[in-house]
Amino acid sequence: MIYIGVTGWGDHDSLYPNLTSSRDKLKEYAGHFPIVEVDTAFYAIQPQRNALKWVNETPESFQFIVKAYQGMTGHQRGEIPFASNQEMFQAFKESLEPYIVNNKLAMVLFQFPPWFDLRKENVNYLRWCKKEMNDIPCALEFRHQSWFIPKYRQQTLSFMKEEQWIHSICDEPQSGEGSIPTVLETTSSEKVLVRFHGRNVHGWQKRNAENWREVRYLYRYNEQELKEWASQIHSLAESTKDVYLLFNNNSGGDAADNAKQMIQLLRIEYEGLAPRQLDLF
């Protein structure tokens, strides 16, 4: 099965032309796509009441990909607001319970920062993370080129298979060591994740600019680029049970449109989506 969605449900105005309340965005979103990434979990571990609300607002078949909290992946600057890493991981796992109980957790996404390079201590930390997460399905996304240089590429993939990490394959600008190539290999027979970050090389390099978040993901995939990916997605679907696609090119409001284009290119018709508001005319 191929599942397509976007990262977050707040910044996609094209999906909500008739909404009168922003509180209803997720309900409306679930009428368009069967999955979503919970990116708010990256900035703060969400209380269970939030997850329970989101679970209750979506259809039975809807699934969430929850992004790991920034303290867990080393993005957090300074001290983590927990007594220990174990306490932090436990708090995060507890926040997942509403998704798990309702069978709506597709996976947790561990996206590591550009400075998380290939070294022994980082490999050991990945082992520790996976052990702490127990049997919760977890995807792994790198942002440092060293993990996939020719010398270590196969070793990295073999390690991910051994530790049962789901591969998060990226489409992103190729801009030095702070970006990774698109590695079209699965590490799990059950799931693979593909995240589309756009190809804005100039924006990708503006890490220290005040508005870097706004420009980094400012990109709209053209039809030819999506067609090339459609072929690759079919190939991935032959080697794993479920393929999850997330469009993260949100800065210009392009993610939802590109996601819908991909659904059309792959000729997918989802069943069990939420009812959508009808146009006035």
C-alpha positions in Angstrom: 0.0 0.0 0.0 1.2 3.5 -0.8 0.2 6.2 1.7 0.7 9.9 0.8 0.5 13.0 3.0 2.4 16.1 4.1 4.3 17.3 7.2 1.8 19.0 9.6 -1.7 20.0 8.8 -1.6 23.7 9.6 0.2 25.4 6.7 -1.8 24.2 3.7 -4.4 26.9 2.8 -5.4 25.2 -0.4 -7.0 22.4 1.6 -9.2 24.7 3.6 -11.0 27.2 1.4 -14.3 27.0 3.3 -13.2 26.5 6.9 -14.3 29.1 9.5 -12.2 27.7 12.3 -8.6 26.6 12.4 -9.5 24.0 15.0 -11.2 22.0 12.3 -8.1 21.7 10.0 -7.1 18.2 10.9 -10.7 17.0 10.4 -10.7 18.5 6.9 -7.1 17.4 6.2 -8.1 13.8 6.8 -10.6 14.1 3.9 -7.7 14.6 1.5 -4.9 12.3 2.8 -4.6 9.1 4.9 -1.4 10.0 6.8 0.2 13.1 8.4 3.5 13.9 10.1 3.1 15.3 13.6 5.9 17.9 13.5 4.9 19.7 16.7 6.2 16.7 18.6 9.7 17.7 17.6 9.5 21.1 19.4 7.9 19.7 22.6 6.7 16.4 23.8 3.0 16.6 23.4 0.5 15.9 26.2 -1.6 12.8 25.7 -4.7 14.9 25.5 -3.5 16.4 22.2 -2.8 13.0 20.7 -6.1 11.7 21.9 -7.9 14.7 20.4 -6.2 14.1 17.0 -6.9 10.4 17.1 -10.6 11.1 17.7 -10.7 13.7 14.9 -9.5 11.3 12.2 -11.0 8.2 10.5 -10.3 4.7 11.8 -7.7 4.0 9.0 -5.8 7.3 9.4 -2.2 7.0 10.5 0.3 9.4 12.2 4.0 9.6 11.7 5.3 11.3 14.9 8.6 13.2 14.8 10.9 12.4 17.6 11.5 15.2 20.1 14.5 17.4 19.4 16.2 16.5 22.6 16.2 12.8 21.5 18.0 13.6 18.2 20.6 16.2 19.5 18.9 19.3 18.0 18.2 20.7 21.5 20.6 23.5 22.4 21.8 23.4 26.0 20.5 21.1 28.7 17.5 18.9 28.0 14.5 19.7 30.4 14.7 16.2 31.9 16.7 14.6 34.6 18.1 12.0 32.2 17.9 10.7 28.6 15.9 7.7 30.0 13.3 10.0 31.6 13.1 12.0 28.3 12.5 8.9 26.2 10.0 7.5 28.7 8.0 10.8 28.6 8.0 10.7 24.8 6.9 7.0 24.7 4.0 7.8 27.1 2.9 10.6 24.7 2.5 8.0 22.0 0.0 5.8 23.9 -3.2 7.3 22.3 -1.8 6.5 18.8 -0.7 3.0 19.7 -3.9 2.0 21.6 -6.0 3.2 18.6 -3.7 1.5 16.1 -2.9 4.8 14.4 0.9 5.1 14.9 2.6 4.4 11.6 6.1 5.1 13.0 8.3 7.5 14.9 10.7 9.6 12.8 14.2 10.2 14.2 15.6 12.9 12.0 19.2 13.7 13.1 20.9 17.0 12.5 23.6 17.9 10.0 26.3 17.6 12.7 25.4 14.0 13.5 28.1 12.4 11.4 29.3 8.8 11.1 31.4 8.0 14.2 31.4 5.2 16.7 29.7 7.1 19.5 26.8 8.1 17.2 26.4 4.5 16.0 26.2 3.4 19.7 23.7 6.1 20.4 21.5 4.8 17.6 21.6 1.4 19.1 20.7 2.8 22.5 17.8 4.8 20.9 16.4 1.7 19.2 16.6 -0.3 22.4 14.8 2.4 24.4 12.0 2.5 21.9 11.4 -1.2 22.2 9.1 -2.6 19.6 7.8 0.9 18.5 8.4 1.2 14.7 11.1 3.9 14.1 12.4 5.5 10.9 15.8 6.9 10.7 16.8 10.0 8.6 20.3 11.3 8.4 21.4 14.8 7.4 25.2 14.2 7.2 26.7 12.9 4.0 29.2 10.6 5.8 26.6 7.9 6.4 26.2 7.3 2.7 29.6 7.9 1.1 30.6 4.9 -1.1 32.9 3.5 1.6 30.2 3.2 4.3 26.9 3.2 2.4 26.3 -0.6 2.5 27.5 -0.8 6.1 25.0 1.9 7.1 22.1 0.1 5.4 23.2 -3.2 6.9 23.3 -1.6 10.3 19.8 -0.2 9.9 18.5 -3.7 8.9 20.1 -5.3 11.9 18.8 -2.7 14.3 15.3 -2.7 12.5 15.3 0.9 11.6 12.9 1.9 8.8 14.8 3.8 6.1 13.7 7.4 5.6 14.7 8.1 2.0 15.2 11.8 1.2 14.7 13.9 -1.9 16.7 17.1 -1.0 19.2 19.6 -2.4 22.7 18.2 -2.8 24.6 20.8 -1.0 27.8 19.5 0.6 28.2 17.3 3.7 25.0 18.7 5.3 22.8 16.8 2.8 22.4 13.2 1.9 21.9 11.5 -1.5 18.7 9.7 -2.4 19.4 6.1 -1.5 16.6 4.0 -3.0 16.9 1.0 -0.7 14.6 -0.4 1.9 15.8 -1.7 5.2 12.5 -3.3 6.3 10.1 -5.7 4.6 7.2 -3.9 6.3 7.7 -0.1 5.8 9.7 2.5 4.1 9.4 6.3 4.3 10.2 8.9 1.6 10.3 12.6 2.5 10.3 15.3 -0.2 12.2 18.4 1.1 12.3 20.1 -2.3 15.4 21.0 -4.3 16.1 24.6 -3.4 19.9 24.5 -3.1 20.1 28.2 -2.4 17.6 28.0 0.4 19.2 24.9 1.9 22.5 26.8 2.3 20.8 29.7 4.2 21.0 27.9 7.5 22.0 31.0 9.5 19.6 33.5 7.9 16.8 34.8 10.0 14.1 33.4 7.7 15.9 30.2 6.8 12.9 28.0 7.6 10.8 30.0 5.2 13.2 29.7 2.3 14.7 26.3 2.8 11.6 24.4 1.8 10.5 26.8 -0.9 10.2 24.6 -3.9 7.5 23.2 -6.2 8.1 19.8 -7.9 7.3 19.9 -11.6 5.4 17.1 -13.3 8.5 15.5 -14.8 10.2 15.3 -11.4 7.1 13.7 -9.9 6.8 11.2 -12.8 10.4 10.1 -12.2 9.6 9.5 -8.5 6.4 7.7 -9.4 8.4 5.0 -11.2 10.8 4.7 -8.2 8.0 4.4 -5.8 6.6 1.5 -7.7 10.0 -0.2 -7.4 10.1 0.5 -3.6 6.6 -1.0 -3.3 7.9 -4.3 -4.7 10.4 -4.7 -1.8 8.3 -3.6 1.2 4.7 -3.9 2.3 3.9 -0.2 2.9 5.4 2.9 1.3 4.8 6.2 3.1 5.4 9.5 1.2 5.5 12.9 3.0 5.9 16.2 1.2 7.8 18.7 3.3 8.1 21.5 0.7 5.7 23.7 2.7 7.2 27.2 2.5 5.2 28.3 -0.5 2.2 26.2 0.1 3.3 23.6 -2.5 3.4 20.4 -0.4 -0.4 19.6 -0.5 -0.6 20.3 -4.3 2.4 18.1 -5.0 1.1 15.4 -2.8 -2.2 15.4 -4.7 -0.4 15.3 -8.0 1.5 12.3 -6.8 -1.8 10.6 -5.9 -3.1 11.2 -9.4 0.2 10.0 -11.0 0.1 6.8 -9.1 -3.7 6.4 -9.8 -4.5 5.9 -6.1 -8.1 6.2 -4.8 -8.2 6.1 -1.0 -11.1 4.6 0.8 -12.1 5.6 4.3 -11.1 9.3 4.2 -13.0 11.8 6.3 -16.0 13.6 4.8 -15.0 16.9 3.3 -16.7 20.3 3.3 -18.4 20.9 -0.1 -17.9 24.0 -2.1 -20.7 26.5 -2.0 -21.2 26.2 -5.8 
